[in-house]
Amino acid sequence: MNDDALMRGRVYGADHDDPDPGRRPGRVYRELVAGPLDGLLLDVTGWSEQDLADGAALPTEIGAHGAGGRAHYGPRPGDPRHWDWAGDSA
């Protein structure tokens, strides 16, 4: 299995040593599409409707700005279960 296949279904922020880094029962997720976090799931359990509409700037070391950078994702029009990448920032 290649690295891309291993990342699909992994929850953003899951510990790299976690033997089961996927979905957990009773949790709500959004799939991140494109950009440095492509294929990861974001746990949005408990987020307000406004927070869900706003999207998220997620810390990542693998974006355009390296350590300390953020990848910006927001809901896809007509398909809010998928969040599209909008770019990186420092």
Helices and strands as residue ranges (DSSP letters): H 3-7, E 29-33, E 41-43, H 49-54, E 56-60, E 69-76, E 79-89
